[in-house]
Amino acid sequence: MLTVSQLTKSYNGRVLFEDASLQINAGDRVGLIGPNGAGKTTLFSLILGDNSPDEGTVSLQRGSSVGFLPQESAPSADESVLELATAISPEMAAVQKKLRDHPDEETAEHHEAVAEFAELHGYNLEAKAKRILAGLAFRETDHHRLARTMSGGWVMRAHLARLLVMEPDLLMLDEPTNHLDLETLGWFQEYLSDYPGAILTISHDRAFLNAICRVMVEISRQRLHRYVGTYEDFLAQKQAREEQYLAAYKNQQREIAHLEDFINRFRAKASKASQAQERIKRLDKMERLEAPESAEATVKFRFPQPPRSGQRVIALENVRQAYGDHVVYEDLTLEVERGQRTVLVGPNGAGKSTLLKILGDLVPIQDGLRTPGHNASIGYFAQHRADMLDTKRTVLDEALADVSGIGEQAVRTILGSFLFRGDDVFKRVSVLSGGEKSRLALVKLLLHPPNLLLLDEPTTHLDMPSIDALIRALQQYEGTLLFVSHDVHFIRALATTVLHIHAGCLTPYAGDYGYYLEKSQATSERGALVAKLHNYQPDAPAAAVEPAAPKMGMKEIRALRKAESERRQAENKERRNQLKRIVELEASIVELESKQTELTEKLDDPSLYQNPSRALELNRELAGVADSLAKANTEWAYLAEKVPEESEV
């Protein structure tokens, strides 16, 4: 289906691919792996025709269709979520636009658009799209909302739905799990297991790769190396291949040393000159093997440890947390003890991030007590923290800032364990990628660790070596850890207990993630949705036999009817207010995300730092925007979970 043959591509003077080849056949499930900067995104752009190779060819079987999900920033115009999910072709998109432009059902243009829509099987697509949108956690009330008014993560989900509706022959996904919670990720993996076409995905989520892919293609030494099996199989095969390569490299180096020694000893002797010349020719013709790449996991370092806290690190008692009239927690009681390593799980909007912020004293609580324990120090990490770095500093200077008692060489070693090696430590923070900034922010946190560490999705934008470095650091960490993550490999490596959160209720599980899955049967929480997707209706339980109610007079009946009517009116009023607030929040989130991007771009301009006071002012403004965005997202997620699907705007 797809053939990449003898591909060579350079970018900014750096060779990404040299004589690289790849074959993907119909039905293949291929994971594309390699460290950040290896060329994964460039290879995608070459396959899609957005970029041209310097040498070699990229060819797709005639008639084959390709669908692509970028990592972020997928576009959206004035279409609704449902229209975006069904816009699987230019023809369908044009018909949808015609329907939007001619909404009057009495006009000839509207009738013509409806006929074209039906001819393109649009109504069948809608039914399929609605099932997929439900699997991706969209509510029915989201279907007719403009996609551009929703946050970036939900726009990406809508684009993912469009690709699943489209069912291209080759589905290309760039980090598709970044915007999915654990439960939605489970549905997505199950859906892809029956996908009819081929899949080529970039992912740093090991569990996802193990569940979906049966072939791994690694970008290494400018070539594409194919491994058959899961990611775990790839690791074993790669180790064996690297051992063979190292042996071949050492043998060649011994041969080169032997030849050079002979040449140096006998070149000047007339009797040996011809033999020396023969060896010189052998050296010239020899295809030199490159030195083996150093293993990413070989850098080891003992990270600084926090001071010891009391046995009870922090306690919450009868805490009430609300956003306006919307209550997230009521009478919340929780004790966190020293040494716990707890992952918070539950659906979007359950209140996981809110709980971390309550524990971190980042949001005010309406009622109750938050009591830190003896000698407790608390640190909170979320993705926006990376935006708080001083962009005019170098990586090394930023890591050394506010650190005492640790020498520069020790800090450089720690930076090396997070893949900032050699001259990388002298890069300006302003030129770092999002993933590199996240790594640097984590280094800063681990160089001066608190004894209670709260992490909200710390692996987002990190590649596998970076995730491994973070896991190694946290496995050394002697404090108390609470975290939220959708990376199952990360969870399994660190969590020793699980706290399930749903509708403001906390359910602890005194075991690791596997124990939680076994005891809670977490997959059954989406059983009704899966049954709905497969048009299966479970038998309804038999109605319980209840004793007959006493007869009431008309007066009592009227009073009950009035009370019931008033109750429904109050519920409808509350629901309308909630829906109105959701719309307001979505508009605010889009505006805040835009402002955050604008401020970040300004701070990346080196000329800004000629005016230090202005740079400080923008940094403070960015911090305020990031905080407001986090609060808005938390409130939106809570309301989106709370408002029933059948509600109408």
N, C-alpha and C positions, 0 to 999 in steps of 0.2 A: 504493500500500500504506500509506504513512505520509504524512499531511498536517499540517504545522504552518502555521497561518494567522494572520497579524497578531498575533503573540505579543508581549506586554509582560510583563516580570517585573523587580521590584526586590527587592534583598536588602540589609538593614541600611542603607536609605536610598540605596543605589547602584543605578542603572538598569543591568541586565545586557542586557536585550533591549527593544527598542521597535519595534513594528510589523514583527517579523521573521517571515519565511515560508520554508518548506522543503518540498520534495516528494521522497520516495524511492519508487521503483518496484521491482517484483519484479526480482530479479537485479542490482540496482545494487550497486556497490562504492564506498562513500563514506568518505573520511577527514575527520574533524572536527578542525580545527586552529585554533590561536590560542594566545597566551601564557597562562601560568598565571594564573588569576584572571579570564579572559575570560568564563567561564560554561559551559565544556564539560560539566563534571559536572552543573551545574544543568540544562542542556538534557536530559541523559540522564535525570535524575530527573523532569523534566516529561513526557518521552515514556513513561516507565515508570509514571506516575501516582502517584509518591511525593511529588510536589509539584504545586501548582496554579498556573496562570498568573494574573496580575492581570487581563489582558485577552487575548482571542484564544482559539484552540482548538487542541488536539492530538488528532487522530483517526487511528485505525488501521482498516484495512479489516476488515470483519466476518469472523471465522473465522481471521484471521491469528495466528500464534503468535510470541512474542518471547522470546528468551533473552539473558541479561545476565551478563557477567563483570566484576565490579568490579576496581578496581586492586589492592586488597589486602583482607585480613580477611574473606574469604568464610567462612561458617560451616560447621562440621562437627560432627555429633553422635556417636553410637556406631556409625555405619556403617563398613564396610570401604571401602577404595579402590574396589574393584570395585562394591560396592553404591552408592557415591556416584556413580560414573560411569554407572550404569544407572538412577539415580533421576530419570528424565526427566519424571515426572508425579506428582502427589499420590497417585494410585492405586498406581503402582509403588512409591513410597516406603512406603505403608501395607502393601503385601504384603511388602516386604522386612522391615519391622519385625515383622510377624506371624511370618515365618520365624525371625527372631532370637529372638522371645519363645517360640516353640514348636519347639525344635530336635529334640525326640524324634520320630523317624520313625514311631513306633507310634501316635501320638495322632491323633485325628480333626482337630484344629486344624491339625496339620502337613500332613496330606493335603489339607485344604481350601486352605491357603496355597499349596501346590505347584500345585494345579489352577488357582488364580487367577493365579499367576505364569506358568504355561504359556499361559493364555488371553490374557494381556497380551503374549505373544511374548517373554517374558523371556529365554529361552535364545538366541534370535536376537540380542537386545540384548547379551547377555554376550559372544558371539563378536565382535560389532562393537566393543564396548568394549575387549576385550583387544587388538584390533589397534590401536586408537587409543592406548591406554595404552602399548603398545610403542613407537609413534611418538613419544610424549612422554617416552620414556626410563625408564618404570617397568619393573622386573623382575617376573617372574611371582611371585616370593616376596612382592612388595609388595601383590598383589591382595587378600589376605585380612587385611591389617593394618588396624587402626583408623586412619582418616584423621587423627583428632585427635592421634595420637601422633607424627605426622610434622611436619617444619618447615613454616612458613607458605608457602614457595615451592612445596613439593610438594603441599600442600593446594590451592593455586591451580591447579596443573596438573591435579589430579583434577577440579576444577570445570570447567576448560576441556574435559577429556575428556567430561564429562557433557553439555556444550552441543553438542559435535561429534556425540555419539551422538544427542542429541535432534533435531538439524537443524531449528531453528525457522525460520519464514519470514523473520524479521528477527533477525540475530545482532548483538548490541551488545557491543563489546569495549572496555574501558578499560585502555589500556597493556598489551596481552596479552603483549608480548615481554619484560617486565621480569624474568620468572623463567625465561627460556629461554636455554640456551647456543646457540652458533652452529649446531651440528649439528642440535639439536632445532628451532631456528628455521627451518632449511632444510626440514625435513620439514613443519613447520606451514604454511609458505608454499605448499609444493607441494599440501598437502591443501586449503587454502582456494582454490586456483586452480580446483578442480572443485566447490566448494561450491554446492549447488543454490539456496540462498536469497539474500536480500539481506544485505549486511554494512555496518554503521555502526561505525567504530572511531575511538577517540581514540588517537593514537600520536605520540611524538616521535622515532620511528625512521624516518628518511627512506627508507632502503633498503626497509623493510617496506612503507611507503606506496607507493613506486614499484612494488613487486612485486605488491601486492594491489589497490590502488584505481585507479579510472578517473575518479573525481569527487572534487574537494576542496571542502569547505565551510568557509570561514573565518569566524570570529566577529570582526567588526571594526565599530567605531562602532555597537554595539548591534544590528547587523543580521547576517543570514546571507547570505554572498556565495558563490555557486556558480561553480566553475571546472571545466571539462571537461578531463581529462587527468591525468597523473601529478603528483607533487609538483614535479618540475622544470618541467613545463608551467605549473603554478600560479604559480611564482615569476616566470616570464616574463610571464604574463598580468597578474599583480598589479602588476608594475612599470609595464606599459603603462597599466593602469587608474589607478594612482596618479598617473602623469604627466598623464593626462587630467583627473583630479580637481583636481590642483594648478593646471593651466591654468584650469579653470573657477572655482576659488576666487580666483585672482588677478584674473580678469576681473570677478568679482562685487565684489571689494574695490575695484577701480578705479571700477566703477559707483557703489558706495556713496559713495566719496570724492567723486566728481563731483556726485552728488545732494546730499550734505551741504554741499559748498562752495556750490552754487547756493542752497540754503535759507538758509545763514548770510549770504550776500551780499545776498539780495533779499527776505527775509521782511519787513523793515520798510518796503520800498517799496510804495506803494499800487498802482503800475502793474504790479508783478510779484508781488503777494501771492497772486493766484489760482494762478499757475504754481508758486509756492513750496508752497502747500497741496497742489497735485496731486502734487508730488514727495514731500512728507511722507507722503501716502497710499501712494505706490508703495513707499516704504521700509517702511511698516508692514505692507504685504501681502507683502513679499519674504520668501521662505523662505531664511533665511540658511544657507549652507554652513559646517560646522564647519571649524576650522583643521585642515590635514592632520596626521596623526600622524607623529611623527619616525621615521625608519627606524631599526630596531634596530641595524643594522650600521654606523652613521655614527660612533659613538664609537670613537676610536682613541687608543692610548696605548702608549708604549714601556715594557714591564714591566721591573722590575729583573732583572739577569742575575747568575748565580752566578759565583763565582771559577773560573778554569780548572783543571781536574783534569789528572792525568797521562794519557798515552795509554791505559794500561790502568787502567780505573776500578775494577774489582773482579774477582777470580778465585776460582773454586771448584775444589778439587782433591780427587778421590776422596772426595767428601762422601757420607756415609750419613745419611739422615733417616728416622726411623720413629716411629710412634705405638704404643708398646708392642711387640708382636710383628709389627706390620704395617708392612712396609718400603715407603716411598714412592719413595725414591731409593737406589741402591747404586752406588758408584764414580762419582758425578756429577762431571763436569768441565766447566767453562764459563768463558770469558773474555769480559768486556764491555768494549768499547773506546769511547773518547770519541767523542761525536757520534752514536752509534747510536740509532735510533728503532725499537724492536722491539716487535711485538705477540706475545703468547703465545697460541697457539690449541691446541685439543684438546678431547676430550670431558670432561664433568663427572667429577671424581674423578681426572683425569690428574695433577694436582699443580701446576697453574698458580699458584694462590694460594700454595701451599706454597713454590714457588720464589721468588716475590716476598718472602715472609717470611724465607726463608733469606738472600737477598741483603740484606734490611733488618735482619738480625740480630734478628728478632722471635721466632724459635723456636730452641731449642738444637739443634745437630746432634750426632749420636752419634759421628761419626768424620769425619776429613778436615780440610781447611783452607779457611777463608774469609779471603781476604786483600784488604782494600781497597787501592786504588792510592794514588799520591802525591796529597795534598791533596784526597782524595775526601770529599765530604759527601753524606749519603744521606737522602732524605725518602720516607716511605711514606704513601699515602692510600688509605683504604678507607671505605665508607659509614658505619661506626660512628664514624669520626673526628668527624663532625658532632655526635655526642652529647657531645663533650668541650668544646664551647663554653661560655663562662660566660654562663648565661642571664639574669643580672641586669644585664648590660651592654647598651648600645645597639649597633647594628650598627657604627657608626663607632668607638666605643670599643673594641670587640672587634677590629676590623681594625687599629687603631693599637697595640694591646697588643703588646709585645715587638718592635716595629719601630723601627729607628733610621735616621736619615739620609733619611727620606722625610717630606715635609710633609703636613699635613692635607688641603690642596687636592689634592695628587697622589693621596692615598689615596682621596679622594672621587671623583676621576676614574676610578680603577680600579674602585671599587665601582659607578660608573655603567656601566662597560663590562660588568659582571655584573648589570645591571638593578636595582641599588639606587640609585634616582634621587630627587632632591628630598628630601622629608621622610622617605623610606623609611630613610635612614641613621640616623634617630633612633628607629626602632622598637626595642623590647626584643627581645633574642634569644629570649626565652621565648615570644613570640607568632609567631615565624616558622614557616612550613610546613617539611616535611621537605626539599623541594627548595630552599627559600631557605637553610636551614641548610647544605646541601651546597655551595651557591654561596659562602656566606660562608667555609666551611672551605677551599674551593679558593682564594679570595682571600688568606686568611692564608698559605697555603702558597706562593703565587706572589709575595707581597710580600717574602718572605725565602727565595728558592728555593735548594735544594741543587743540586749539580752532577750528581747521579744521582737521578732522580725515578722512583719506583715507584708506579703507579696501578692499583688493583683496582676495576674497574667504576665509573669516575668519573662516567659520564653517567646513572646510575640516578637517577630522580626529577627530572632536569633537563629543562626544556622546550627547544624548538628554538633560540630566541634565546640561552639560557644555554649550550647545547652549542656554538653558533657562537662565543660569547665565549670559551669554554674552548679551542676549536680555534685561534682567533686568538692567544690567549696562548701556547699550546704551539708554534705555528708560529714565534713570536718566540724561544722558549726556546732558549738556546745550549748547554744541558747535554746529558746523556744520558738517554734516556727508555725505560723498559720498562713495558708496560701490558697489562692484560687488559680486554677489552671485548666485548660482543655487538652493539654498534652498528656496522654495516658502514660507514656514512657516516663515522663518527669514525675507524675503522680506516684507511679509504682516504685520509682527509685527512692522516694523521700518520705511518703506519708506512712505513718504507723497507726494513725486513727483517722476516722472520717466523720465529718459533721454534715448531715443532710439538712438542707434548709428548704422549706416549702410553706408558702402562705403564712410567714411569720413564725412557724414552728420549727424547733431544732430537734433533730433526732441523732444522737451520737452512736457511733459504731466503734467498739473497742477492738479494732483490727485494721488491717491494711485495706487497700482498694479492692483486692480480690475477695476478701472477707465481706466487705460491704456489698459487692455485686451478688455474692451468694446469698447473703441474709436478706437483703432488701428486694432481690429480684428486680433491680432497677429498670431492666428493659421492659418490664410489664407496664411501667408508667406510660409508655407510648403504645401499649397493646391495642387500645381502642382505635388509635389513629391508623395503625398498621391494618387492623381489621377493616376499617373504613376504606383504606386505599385498595384493598383486595376485594371490596364488595362483600365482605363477610359480616353477618350480624349474629352475634352470640345469642344463645337462648336467654330470654329474660327470666329472672328468678321468679318463682311462684310467689304470688302476693300473699302476705301474711294475713291470717284470719284475725280480724279485730272485733271486739265486742260492739254491739249496736250502740250508737250514740243516742242519748235521750232526746226526745222530741222537743222542738223549740217553737215558741209562738212567733207571730209575724213581727212583733216588736224586736225580739232578740235577733231574728233573721236580718231585719233592716239594719240594726246596729252593727252586726257582723259584716254585712255588705259594705256599709259606709267605712268601717275600719279597714277592710281589705282594699277598698278603692283609694283611701288616703295613703295606705302603705305603698300601693303600686305607683301612685303619683309621686311620692317621696323618692322611691327607687328610680323612677324615670328621670326625675329632676337631677338626682345625684349622678346618674349615668350620663346625662347630657353635659353636666358640668365637667365630668371626667374626660369625656371625649373632646370637649372644647379645650381643656387643659392639655391634652395629648397633642392636638394640632398646634397649640401655642408653643409647646416644648419642641416639637419637630422643627418649626420655623426658627426657634432660638438656637437649636443645635447646629443647623445648617449655617446660620450666621456666625456662631462662635467658631465652628471649624474653619470657616473662611478667614476669620480674623486671626486665628491661631496660625494658619498657613502664612498669612500676610506678615505677621510679626516675626515668625521664624525666618522668612526670607530676608527681612530687614536686618535681623541680627546676624545673618550669614555674610553680610556685606562688610569686608574688612575696613572700609573707609569710615564706617559708623564709629569705630573706636578712637577716632581722632577727637571725638567729643564724648569723654567718659560718662558725663552726667546724663547725656541722652541715651547711651547704651544701658545705663543702670535703670533709667525710667522705662525703657522698652522691656527690659527683663522683668521688672515688677508688673508691668501691664500684661506680659505673657503669662506670668504666674497667676494673676487674677483671672485671665481668660481660661486657663487650663483648669483652675478650681471650679469656675462657673460651669464649664463644659462637663466636668465629672459629675457635678451635682445634677445638672439637667439630664444627663444620660441615666443616672441612677433613678431619678423620679420618673422618667419616661418608661424605663424598663419595668418599674413597679406597676405603673398604671396600665401598661400594655398587657401585663399578666392578669391584672385585676378585672379589667373591663371585659364582659362576656363577648364572644365572637359574634353573636347575633345582633349586637347593638348597631345602630345606624347613626351616622353623623348628622 
